[in-house]
Amino acid sequence: MAIAVVLSGCSLGLFPHAECASNEDCRGAFGRGWVCVPEEGLCSEAPPEPRCSSHPTGILDDLPAFEDDILIGNMFDFSPFFGMQQSARLAVIQVNTRDGLDGTNFGMIECDNSPDFEGDGLGDPEATEAMARYLTEVLGLPAIVGPATSTRAEVAFNTSSPSGTLHISPSATSPALTPIDGATSTNENPGLFWRTAPPDTLQGEVIALEMAVLDRDHNGDPDVEHVGVVAQVGAYGEGLAEVFQENWTGTSELITYAELAELGPAAATFNAAEFDAVLVISSATAEIADFLNAAGGLSGYEDKAIFLPDGAFSSELIEDSQGLASNLYPNVRGTRPHEPSGIVYDTFVASYNAVYNPPASEEPGQLPFPAHSYDAAWLVIAGAAWADANEPDGITGLGIARGLRKVSSGPEFNTGPNDWNSVKAAFSDGDSVNLSGASGSLDFDSTTGETAAPVDVWTIVDDGGGGFLLQIEYCVDVSPTADPDCVEPGGGS
């Protein structure tokens, strides 16, 4: 689809005798942004994609001027996920202040995969597929940070992985994505799908454990036995719902939805007194807010626990629901992958705030997965350094993936500009490093390629000024190497 859109604006008059069989032929002859017109067998320069911009600015307007730069992709729905977009860009800003990769700058092509961008008619998932094709088949980029959601990540990966492009998502947590690039990760076949957020096998278990011990009346008796589950159709919603139900010791009833019009009836169904709690799972914060708005007008929810997953952890939840559903906020408990405090995270937050100067409601602590996105971009950058120094084909998706297998053991360094030169030096010697990030440890399992992390439990609290804020209450760790700073399920309630 993206190629068809691109070719509709191409001129065939510039190089009429440049014959080709593939886009790769044209990029090899003329550089990024050149495509092969199948009907003519000729190369043509593709126009800039309206959905995409760049950092530094101007790359897409003059690709030859940046031909020697190392370009990576950044694909998010910019409206709800601007924090992830900007966090990934921050890594590029920082590495270029440290001389890039031995004098070669990095650049980032940022593409918006939101449905119907400026009325272009591309829906979901067509917009994601189109941007994946543009970044890989037109520009030939080796790696993409994003997309945000599991369903879109699956679409993007299936579209661009045949081109050898690596995807690293900061927030696609569906367990169904673990085997998408093979059952195991090896040095020969390291896999092209990576993520800095742990899979929902951990989050689903923590939600079930938290429900099992919930004691809102503080009388010593757990409150939840029968749970209604509302899950968005797709890898994320249905995958997390399955994990929860596998771990839940009580009874539950599942309703899946594909259209917004189905949320109201689902809220009405689970308004019945037999349901002690409702778990609402969606990758779209606005849709979770829609459910809360529907439930806010039903008296049964005033005595019902409402559990929300990481897809709801965004200031957008409050912006979209406080008019109709603020009466339900005391009942809400949410989970998300843990973002620890510490020097790396604090340095990231300070850097983010210095560069973007956001209002309080848009600082990293109020946004979904900004630290994970920052780490994802730094991992691509580190992987590029490994590939440049050690891979015969240079910086490719496969070479970067092999580099990601070299960040979990060895001398300890942090993501960010301060340790960049040390990481480059180690990779130049062919040595591994042990990277820690703003989002926590970046220890990828050598077999599955996955990380593990504690799970935060959060609530919605009064900010003291007539508004509301998301607040982390405590963390729970059910991973094999439990964090001693985290508590037993329900330990903070």
C-alpha distance (Angstrom), angle and dihedral (degrees) to the residues before:
residue distance angle dihedral
M1 . . .
A2 3.80 . .
I3 3.79 91.4 .
A4 3.79 91.0 52.0
V5 3.80 90.4 50.3
V6 3.80 91.4 47.6
L7 3.79 94.9 47.3
S8 3.79 93.2 50.9
G9 3.80 87.1 72.1
C10 3.82 98.6 39.8
S11 3.75 126.4 117.7
L12 3.78 116.3 -143.2
G13 3.77 94.8 -166.9
L14 3.81 101.9 82.7
F15 3.79 100.1 70.6
P16 3.81 106.3 11.0
H17 3.80 94.4 167.8
A18 3.83 98.5 46.7
E19 3.79 98.7 112.0
C20 3.80 120.1 -163.4
A21 3.77 145.2 173.4
S22 3.81 98.1 -164.0
N23 3.78 143.2 13.0
E24 3.79 88.2 -105.1
D25 3.81 89.1 62.6
C26 3.79 90.2 55.5
R27 3.80 95.0 45.8
G28 3.79 88.9 50.3
A29 3.81 91.0 51.8
F30 3.81 101.6 39.1
G31 3.81 108.9 8.9
R32 3.78 136.6 -111.5
G33 3.76 118.4 -14.9
W34 3.80 96.7 35.5
V35 3.78 117.9 120.3
C36 3.76 137.4 -173.4
V37 3.81 117.3 -115.4
P38 3.82 102.3 -142.3
E39 3.78 96.0 -156.6
E40 3.80 92.3 54.1
G41 3.80 101.9 28.4
L42 3.80 87.7 -134.5
C43 3.80 134.5 122.6
S44 3.78 120.9 -113.7
E45 3.78 134.6 177.6
A46 3.80 112.0 -110.7
P47 3.81 118.6 -136.4
P48 3.82 119.4 -117.8
E49 3.81 114.9 -81.7
P50 3.86 110.7 -113.0
R51 3.80 91.3 -143.8
C52 3.81 92.3 58.2
S53 3.79 135.9 73.7
S54 3.77 132.0 164.4
H55 3.76 149.3 -133.7
P56 2.93 114.6 -107.9
T57 3.79 89.7 36.9
G58 3.77 119.3 -116.0
I59 3.80 100.2 38.0
L60 3.79 94.5 119.9
D61 3.80 91.7 47.6
D62 3.80 93.1 54.9
L63 3.80 110.4 20.3
P64 3.82 94.8 165.4
A65 3.81 89.6 61.8
F66 3.82 89.1 59.2
E67 3.80 97.7 37.6
D68 3.80 92.9 119.0
D69 3.81 94.8 47.0
I70 3.81 120.4 101.3
L71 3.81 104.0 -115.9
I72 3.80 123.7 -163.6
G73 3.79 129.9 180.0
N74 3.78 130.7 -113.6
M75 3.82 115.3 -166.4
F76 3.79 122.3 179.8
D77 3.77 141.1 132.1
F78 3.80 92.7 -101.4
S79 3.80 97.3 -154.4
P80 3.82 101.0 65.6
F81 3.81 96.9 15.4
F82 3.81 102.7 46.2
G83 3.80 89.0 122.1
M84 3.80 91.5 62.3
Q85 3.80 91.2 44.6
Q86 3.81 92.7 51.4
S87 3.81 94.0 42.4
A88 3.81 91.4 55.7
R89 3.80 89.9 47.8
L90 3.81 89.8 51.4
A91 3.81 89.8 63.9
V92 3.82 90.3 55.7
I93 3.80 91.4 47.6
Q94 3.79 90.4 51.9
V95 3.80 99.0 45.0
N96 3.80 91.0 52.0
T97 3.81 89.7 56.0
R98 3.83 85.5 59.3
D99 3.80 94.9 55.1
G100 3.80 94.1 -90.8
L101 3.79 112.7 -117.1
D102 3.80 102.0 -15.4
G103 3.76 92.5 -44.0
T104 3.81 98.0 -35.0
N105 3.79 112.9 114.3
F106 3.77 125.9 -136.1
G107 3.78 121.4 -131.5
M108 3.79 131.2 -167.9
I109 3.80 127.0 -145.3
E110 3.81 107.3 -154.8
C111 3.80 117.1 -158.5
D112 3.81 127.6 -175.7
N113 3.81 112.7 -137.8
S114 3.81 95.5 -175.5
P115 3.81 116.7 134.0
D116 3.81 117.4 -95.9
F117 3.80 96.8 5.2
E118 3.82 107.1 -161.2
G119 3.78 88.8 -18.1
D120 3.81 96.4 -59.6
G121 3.81 90.7 140.6
L122 3.80 97.0 -127.0
G123 3.79 108.4 139.6
D124 3.77 133.1 -167.7
P125 3.05 120.1 -43.6
E126 3.83 94.2 9.2
A127 3.81 92.5 69.6
T128 3.79 91.6 54.1
E129 3.79 91.9 48.6
A130 3.81 91.4 48.2
M131 3.81 93.7 51.0
A132 3.80 91.9 46.2
R133 3.80 89.7 53.2
Y134 3.79 92.4 47.2
L135 3.80 94.6 50.2
T136 3.79 94.3 45.3
E137 3.80 109.3 26.1
V138 3.80 98.3 35.0
L139 3.80 102.5 30.3
G140 3.80 98.2 24.2
L141 3.82 94.7 -140.3
P142 3.82 116.1 179.0
A143 3.82 97.3 -143.9
I144 3.80 142.0 20.1
V145 3.81 127.9 -158.6
G146 3.83 105.8 -143.7
P147 2.93 161.6 -37.4
A148 3.79 103.5 -153.6
T149 3.80 105.5 -139.2
S150 3.79 129.1 59.2
T151 3.80 95.0 -123.7
R152 3.80 92.9 50.7
A153 3.81 91.7 42.6
E154 3.79 89.1 55.5
V155 3.81 91.5 50.4
A156 3.80 93.0 46.9
F157 3.79 93.7 47.6
N158 3.80 94.2 48.1
T159 3.81 89.3 49.2
S160 3.79 100.6 47.9
S161 3.82 107.1 24.5
P162 3.84 91.9 83.8
S163 3.82 85.2 64.8
G164 3.82 89.8 55.6
T165 3.80 95.0 -108.6
L166 3.81 119.4 153.8
H167 3.81 119.1 -136.9
I168 3.79 122.5 -159.5
S169 3.79 114.7 -177.6
P170 3.80 122.7 -165.1
S171 3.80 94.6 -156.0
A172 3.81 114.1 17.8
T173 3.79 96.6 117.9
S174 3.81 104.6 164.5
P175 3.84 112.7 132.5
A176 3.81 87.2 -141.1
L177 3.81 89.0 72.8
T178 3.81 95.2 61.4
P179 3.84 95.0 87.4
I180 3.82 96.5 32.7
D181 3.81 91.9 109.0
G182 3.80 97.7 33.0
A183 3.76 139.0 -50.3
T184 3.80 94.4 -93.6
S185 3.78 137.9 22.5
T186 3.81 117.9 -127.2
N187 3.78 133.1 165.9
E188 3.80 90.3 -106.8
N189 3.80 92.2 47.4
P190 3.81 106.3 20.1
G191 3.80 94.3 163.9
L192 3.78 128.4 -115.5
F193 3.82 98.9 -123.3
W194 3.81 116.4 79.8
R195 3.79 134.9 158.5
T196 3.78 136.9 -169.8
A197 3.82 94.1 -149.4
P198 3.81 115.7 77.5
P199 3.82 118.4 -115.4
D200 3.79 120.0 -92.0
T201 3.79 93.2 -106.5
L202 3.82 84.8 93.6
Q203 3.82 97.6 41.3
G204 3.81 93.5 48.1
E205 3.78 90.9 52.1
V206 3.82 92.7 48.9
I207 3.82 92.2 49.8
A208 3.81 89.8 53.2
L209 3.80 92.0 47.7
E210 3.81 92.7 47.4
M211 3.80 91.5 51.4
A212 3.78 91.9 48.3
V213 3.82 93.0 60.0
L214 3.81 100.4 33.7
D215 3.80 109.4 135.8
R216 3.80 107.2 174.8
D217 3.80 93.0 164.4
H218 3.83 91.5 50.4
N219 3.80 90.3 -136.7
G220 3.78 95.3 125.1
D221 3.81 95.5 -102.0
P222 3.82 122.9 108.8
D223 3.79 111.8 -119.0
V224 3.80 103.4 -150.9
E225 3.79 127.7 77.0
H226 3.82 106.6 133.3
V227 3.82 118.9 44.0
G228 3.78 132.2 -169.3
V229 3.83 113.0 -148.5
V230 3.81 121.4 -158.7
A231 3.81 110.7 -170.0
Q232 3.78 132.4 -179.1
V233 3.80 112.4 -123.7
G234 3.81 109.2 -105.5
A235 3.77 143.5 61.0
Y236 3.81 96.1 -56.2
G237 3.81 102.6 42.5
E238 3.78 98.8 38.6
G239 3.81 92.9 37.7
L240 3.81 94.7 53.9
A241 3.80 91.5 42.4
E242 3.81 89.5 54.7
V243 3.80 92.5 50.0
F244 3.81 91.3 48.4
Q245 3.80 93.5 49.9
E246 3.80 91.3 47.6
N247 3.82 89.5 56.1
W248 3.83 99.2 36.8
T249 3.80 113.8 102.8
G250 3.81 95.2 -165.6
T251 3.79 129.3 60.9
S252 3.79 127.1 -76.2
E253 3.78 142.9 -180.0
L254 3.81 122.7 -148.3
I255 3.81 128.0 -147.4
T256 3.81 117.3 -179.2
Y257 3.78 121.7 -162.2
A258 3.78 135.7 -165.6
E259 3.81 100.3 176.6
L260 3.81 131.2 51.5
A261 3.80 90.0 -126.0
E262 3.81 88.1 68.6
L263 3.82 94.7 61.9
G264 3.82 96.1 74.0
P265 3.82 94.3 54.2
A266 3.81 89.8 45.9
A267 3.81 90.5 53.0
A268 3.80 90.0 49.7
T269 3.82 92.5 49.3
F270 3.79 93.7 52.5
N271 3.81 92.0 43.9
A272 3.81 86.7 83.9
A273 3.80 114.7 113.7
E274 3.81 92.3 -119.9
F275 3.81 89.6 73.4
D276 3.81 112.7 79.9
A277 3.80 95.1 -176.5
V278 3.78 142.2 8.7
L279 3.79 126.3 -143.8
V280 3.82 112.7 -158.0
I281 3.81 115.6 -164.9
S282 3.78 123.2 -171.8
S283 3.78 135.7 134.5
A284 3.82 88.2 -141.6
T285 3.80 112.3 80.7
A286 3.80 90.4 -161.4
E287 3.80 91.1 58.8
I288 3.80 92.1 52.2
A289 3.81 87.5 50.6
D290 3.81 88.4 51.5
F291 3.79 89.9 55.1
L292 3.82 91.4 49.1
N293 3.80 90.0 49.4
A294 3.80 90.5 52.4
A295 3.82 91.5 46.9
G296 3.81 92.7 45.7
G297 3.79 91.2 72.7
L298 3.82 94.0 51.1
S299 3.80 116.4 86.5
G300 3.80 94.1 -148.5
Y301 3.80 93.2 70.9
E302 3.79 93.6 63.9
D303 3.82 87.9 79.6
K304 3.78 97.8 35.0
A305 3.81 127.9 95.5
I306 3.80 113.8 -125.7
F307 3.80 118.9 -156.1
L308 3.81 121.9 -165.1
P309 3.83 129.5 -176.2
D310 3.81 132.3 -142.1
G311 3.82 92.0 -71.4
A312 3.81 87.7 73.0
F313 3.80 97.8 50.1
S314 3.79 99.5 105.4
S315 3.78 136.5 101.0
E316 3.81 84.3 -118.9
L317 3.82 88.0 74.4
I318 3.80 91.1 63.7
E319 3.80 94.5 39.3
D320 3.80 91.1 54.5
S321 3.80 100.1 40.6
Q322 3.81 113.7 29.3
G323 3.78 93.7 90.9
L324 3.81 94.4 60.5
A325 3.79 107.0 14.0
S326 3.80 108.4 36.0
N327 3.82 88.4 107.9
L328 3.81 86.9 67.4
Y329 3.81 96.6 50.9
P330 3.84 94.2 94.6
N331 3.83 87.9 58.9
V332 3.79 95.3 52.4
R333 3.78 123.2 104.0
G334 3.78 120.9 171.9
T335 3.78 140.3 -175.5
R336 3.78 134.8 -151.4
P337 3.82 137.5 160.4
H338 3.78 109.8 -73.4
E339 3.80 120.8 -95.0
P340 3.79 103.9 -166.2
S341 3.74 128.2 -153.2
G342 3.77 118.3 -119.7
I343 3.76 140.6 108.6
V344 3.81 97.2 -63.9
Y345 3.79 94.0 49.5
D346 3.80 93.4 41.9
T347 3.80 90.7 50.3
F348 3.80 90.3 50.0
V349 3.83 92.2 50.2
A350 3.80 92.2 47.9
S351 3.81 91.1 48.9
Y352 3.81 92.9 46.7
N353 3.80 92.3 49.9
A354 3.81 92.3 46.0
V355 3.81 93.0 52.0
Y356 3.82 99.8 39.5
N357 3.83 104.1 23.8
P358 3.82 93.3 -150.9
P359 3.81 126.4 -172.3
A360 3.81 115.2 -103.1
S361 3.81 92.2 -97.3
E362 3.82 90.2 57.6
E363 3.79 100.1 45.4
P364 3.83 115.2 120.7
G365 3.80 93.9 -98.4
Q366 3.81 89.9 62.4
L367 3.81 96.4 47.0
P368 3.80 133.2 79.4
F369 3.82 116.5 -102.6
P370 3.82 101.9 -24.8
A371 3.81 93.5 146.0
H372 3.80 91.0 47.5
S373 3.81 89.5 52.9
Y374 3.79 91.9 48.9
D375 3.80 90.0 51.6
A376 3.80 91.6 46.0
A377 3.80 91.3 57.1
W378 3.79 92.3 45.5
L379 3.81 89.8 50.6
V380 3.81 90.5 54.1
I381 3.79 88.6 49.7
A382 3.82 91.7 48.7
G383 3.80 90.9 45.6
A384 3.80 89.1 52.7
A385 3.81 89.4 53.7
W386 3.80 90.4 52.2
A387 3.80 92.5 47.6
D388 3.80 93.0 47.1
A389 3.80 91.2 53.2
N390 3.79 101.6 37.0
E391 3.80 114.5 18.2
P392 3.82 120.1 87.3
D393 3.82 91.6 -143.6
G394 3.79 93.0 48.7
I395 3.81 122.3 -141.1
T396 3.80 106.6 5.3
G397 3.78 132.3 138.5
L398 3.79 89.6 -101.2
G399 3.79 92.4 48.4
I400 3.81 91.9 50.0
A401 3.82 89.8 49.0
R402 3.79 90.2 54.0
G403 3.78 87.6 51.4
L404 3.82 90.3 54.9
R405 3.81 87.7 60.5
K406 3.82 87.1 61.4
V407 3.82 99.8 59.0
S408 3.82 102.1 75.4
S409 3.82 105.1 68.3
G410 3.77 136.8 35.1
P411 3.81 133.3 44.5
E412 3.80 111.4 5.8
F413 3.80 118.9 -111.5
N414 3.79 136.5 157.1
T415 3.78 132.8 -125.5
G416 3.77 111.1 -106.5
P417 3.78 137.1 68.4
N418 3.81 99.1 -68.1
D419 3.81 95.9 70.4
W420 3.81 97.2 31.3
N421 3.80 96.3 103.8
S422 3.82 91.5 48.2
V423 3.81 91.6 51.3
K424 3.82 90.7 49.1
A425 3.79 91.1 49.6
A426 3.80 92.9 50.8
F427 3.80 92.1 48.3
S428 3.79 91.1 47.4
D429 3.81 87.0 59.1
G430 3.81 90.8 48.4
D431 3.82 92.5 -111.6
S432 3.80 128.3 139.5
V433 3.80 124.2 -123.9
N434 3.80 134.8 -156.0
L435 3.80 107.3 -126.3
S436 3.78 125.1 -163.0
G437 3.77 118.9 -167.9
A438 3.76 143.3 -163.3
S439 3.82 87.2 -95.4
G440 3.81 93.3 50.7
S441 3.77 135.1 -98.8
L442 3.79 114.8 1.9
D443 3.79 95.6 -154.1
F444 3.80 106.2 149.4
D445 3.79 115.3 -161.2
S446 3.80 106.6 -113.2
T447 3.81 91.3 -136.3
T448 3.81 105.4 38.5
G449 3.80 99.7 24.0
E450 3.82 89.3 -133.0
T451 3.80 131.6 128.4
A452 3.80 129.3 -139.5
A453 3.79 127.9 -144.8
P454 3.80 142.2 161.3
V455 3.80 119.6 -90.8
D456 3.80 122.1 -122.0
V457 3.80 121.8 -137.9
W458 3.81 113.0 -147.8
T459 3.78 139.5 -177.3
I460 3.81 137.8 -169.9
V461 3.81 114.1 -107.8
D462 3.79 138.2 -178.7
D463 3.82 109.7 -96.6
G464 3.81 92.0 -149.0
G465 3.78 93.1 -114.4
G466 3.76 102.9 77.4
G467 3.80 95.5 -81.3
F468 3.77 138.8 82.9
L469 3.78 138.1 -114.6
L470 3.78 137.0 -164.7
Q471 3.80 109.7 -113.2
I472 3.80 129.5 -167.0
E473 3.80 108.5 -134.2
Y474 3.83 102.2 -177.1
C475 3.78 142.2 -43.9
V476 3.80 132.1 -107.6
D477 3.79 122.6 -156.5
V478 3.80 120.1 -161.0
S479 3.81 95.0 161.0
P480 3.82 119.8 116.9
T481 3.83 91.9 -102.0
A482 3.80 100.4 46.6
D483 3.80 120.1 -154.9
P484 3.82 108.0 -118.6
D485 3.80 90.4 -146.3
C486 3.80 91.5 64.0
V487 3.81 124.4 84.0
E488 3.78 137.6 -133.0
P489 3.82 114.7 -86.3
G490 3.79 109.1 -73.8
G491 3.80 90.6 11.6
G492 3.77 92.6 127.2
S493 3.79 97.6 46.5
